[in-house]
Amino acid sequence: MNNLNNIAQFSQLSQNLSMENIKAQVESLRSKVSSLRPPQEFFNFRQISKPQNITELQARVSYNLRYYSSNYALIIGCLSLYTLLTNLLLLFVIIFVIGGIMGINKLQGESLNTPFGPLTTSQLYTGLLCVSIPLGFIASPISSMLWLIGASCFSVFSHASFMEKPIETVFEEETV
């Protein structure tokens, strides 16, 4: 049964790492990067104003979320990186868990021979779990995620609500 599970995992991994899938992911990333707006346009202070009413606010947010979506994704990515770099214990726990799982998977189901005796993979996973859960609680991932959500929402929605739509789009909406 364990061998069938390993074969199923390997086939799923090989499907995810197929050349067609990798090419599609690279092409998707290129299209996202190519749709980044230049900083001169994104930080154009001449287009910042207070919306007149809630309808204009909704229209601005709707338009800007579509128009600057790649820029907003980049901002959220930078905030995520900042969160991990300021919470080094959380970064260590994430690297520790990923490294531990990869190390245990390299054993391919065999026992690890130590001077204290052989350790099975289930014992290794249990040990990893017993070490990583208390470290994970100490690293406070929930407060980091809440900060990340709050900072992302504040920065994205404040930019989207105060940035005016370009003049060309106003004329396009009236002619329709």
C-alpha positions in Angstrom: 0.0 0.0 0.0 2.9 2.3 0.9 4.5 1.7 -2.5 1.2 2.6 -4.3 1.0 5.8 -2.4 4.7 6.6 -3.3 4.0 5.9 -7.0 0.9 8.1 -7.0 2.8 10.9 -5.4 5.7 10.5 -7.9 3.3 10.5 -10.9 1.6 13.7 -9.6 5.0 15.3 -9.1 6.1 14.3 -12.6 2.9 15.7 -14.1 3.5 19.0 -12.2 7.1 19.1 -13.4 6.4 18.3 -17.1 7.9 20.6 -19.7 4.4 21.7 -20.9 3.3 22.7 -17.4 6.6 24.5 -16.7 6.3 26.4 -20.0 2.8 27.4 -19.3 3.8 28.6 -15.8 6.7 30.6 -17.2 4.4 32.1 -19.9 1.8 33.1 -17.2 4.6 34.7 -15.2 5.8 36.7 -18.2 2.3 38.0 -19.0 1.9 39.1 -15.3 5.3 40.8 -15.4 4.6 42.5 -18.7 1.3 43.9 -17.4 3.2 45.7 -14.6 2.5 49.4 -14.8 5.6 51.7 -14.6 6.3 53.4 -11.3 5.8 56.8 -12.9 2.2 55.9 -13.7 1.6 54.0 -10.5 2.8 56.8 -8.2 1.5 59.7 -10.3 0.6 62.2 -7.6 -1.3 64.4 -10.0 -4.0 61.7 -10.3 -4.7 61.5 -6.6 -7.9 63.0 -5.3 -10.7 62.4 -2.8 -13.7 60.6 -4.4 -16.8 62.8 -4.4 -19.3 60.1 -3.4 -19.6 56.3 -2.7 -20.4 55.6 -6.4 -17.3 57.2 -7.6 -15.3 55.3 -4.9 -16.7 52.0 -6.1 -16.0 52.8 -9.7 -12.4 53.8 -8.9 -11.7 50.7 -6.8 -13.2 48.4 -9.4 -11.2 50.0 -12.2 -7.9 50.3 -10.3 -8.0 46.7 -9.0 -8.2 45.5 -12.6 -5.8 48.0 -14.1 -3.0 47.8 -11.4 -3.6 44.1 -10.4 0.0 43.1 -11.1 1.4 46.1 -9.2 -0.8 45.2 -6.2 0.4 41.6 -6.4 3.9 42.9 -6.3 3.2 45.1 -3.3 1.6 42.1 -1.4 4.6 40.0 -2.3 7.0 42.6 -0.9 4.9 42.9 2.3 5.0 39.1 2.6 8.8 39.1 2.3 9.0 41.9 4.8 6.8 39.9 7.2 9.1 36.9 7.0 12.3 39.0 7.3 11.1 40.8 10.4 9.8 37.5 12.0 13.0 35.4 11.7 11.7 32.7 14.0 8.7 32.2 11.7 11.1 32.0 8.7 13.3 29.5 10.6 10.2 27.3 11.4 9.1 27.3 7.8 12.6 26.4 6.5 12.9 23.8 9.3 9.6 22.1 8.4 10.2 22.1 4.7 13.8 20.9 5.1 12.7 18.2 7.6 10.0 16.9 5.2 12.4 16.9 2.3 15.0 15.1 4.4 12.6 12.4 5.6 11.3 11.9 2.0 14.9 11.3 0.9 14.9 8.2 3.0 12.2 6.8 0.7 10.5 4.9 3.5 13.6 3.3 5.0 14.6 3.6 8.6 17.3 6.1 9.7 20.1 4.3 11.5 21.5 6.4 14.4 23.8 5.4 17.3 20.7 5.3 19.5 19.0 2.8 17.2 16.9 2.8 13.9 14.2 5.5 13.5 11.3 4.8 11.2 9.8 7.5 9.0 6.7 7.7 11.2 8.9 8.3 14.2 10.8 11.0 12.3 7.6 12.7 11.2 6.3 12.6 14.8 9.6 14.1 16.1 9.4 16.8 13.5 5.8 17.5 14.5 6.6 17.6 18.2 9.4 20.2 17.6 7.7 22.3 15.0 4.3 22.8 16.6 5.7 24.5 19.8 8.1 26.5 17.7 5.3 27.5 15.4 3.2 28.8 18.3 6.1 30.8 19.6 6.7 32.3 16.1 3.2 33.7 16.2 2.1 33.0 12.5 -1.4 34.2 13.2 -0.4 37.7 14.2 1.9 37.8 11.2 -0.8 36.8 8.8 -3.3 39.3 10.4 -0.7 42.1 10.0 0.0 41.0 6.4 -3.8 41.0 5.6 -4.3 44.4 7.2 -1.3 46.1 5.7 -2.1 44.7 2.2 -5.7 45.7 2.4 -4.8 49.2 3.6 -2.2 49.9 1.0 -4.1 48.4 -1.9 -7.5 49.8 -1.2 -6.2 53.3 -0.2 -4.3 53.5 -3.5 -7.2 52.1 -5.5 -9.7 54.5 -3.9 -7.6 57.7 -4.1 -6.2 57.2 -7.6 -8.4 58.7 -10.3 -9.2 56.8 -13.5 -7.5 58.1 -16.6 -9.4 60.7 -18.6 -9.6 58.3 -21.6 -11.7 55.8 -19.7 -14.2 58.5 -18.6 -14.9 59.3 -22.3 -15.1 55.6 -23.2 -17.7 55.0 -20.5 -19.9 58.0 -21.7 -20.0 56.8 -25.3 -21.2 53.3 -24.5 
